[in-house]
Amino acid sequence: MAIAEAVAEPAWLHTAGQIAGVLLLLELGLVLIIVAALMVGMAFGARWLHLHVVPVLREYTPKAQQAMTVARTSTDKAVTGIAEFYGWRQRITTTVRVLLFGRGAAKRVYEEAAIQASSELKIMDSSAEVTGPDTGFAPRWQSGAQAAEARGHSGETGTAAAPEVQPEREHRPEQPDQFNTLAGNAG
């Protein structure tokens, strides 16, 4: 108390403190009113959505789900049909090739197709880096060579270390080997 009594504060400082306190209370009261208005607006919006939007969604959601199921089923049927058509086409092409040119020609075509598939797999190397634009959203795909170049290793490619993938033909014991049967019938 001795220090407080020794230093006398000027009257204008006390008045300025009172003014600052009143302004602070007014600002805080205004912020409180704004936040309360936002809460009332959000409550009103939620109630309006519940009364006007939710019934429409309840009415059309089963129809939309049914339409999506039909679209998925139709897409699956189309993809299955295309794959089956391509399989039959390959089967007929291979049969004709074996009948006309023998088993060796069919084997060469099979090996060439395996090499082409392997090279396409190298192009679509899954170990290639994925880097996004500067914003960090929506990644932009780069090939292995582009990613290595971006890292500063322009002499290296991302696909050089990828192992050679040779597809193996599935052997089904319940079915005779088509190549042997067709080649035996060809000559």
ZIQUI-V219122 format. One record per helix or strand. SS is the DSSP state (@ for helix, = for strand). FROM is the first residue (numbers start at 1). TO is the last residue. If there is no record, write none. Layout:
BEGIN
SS,FROM,TO
SS,FROM,TO
END
This chain:
BEGIN
@,2,6
@,11,52
@,54,101
@,103,123
=,130,132
=,139,141
@,144,151
@,178,186
END
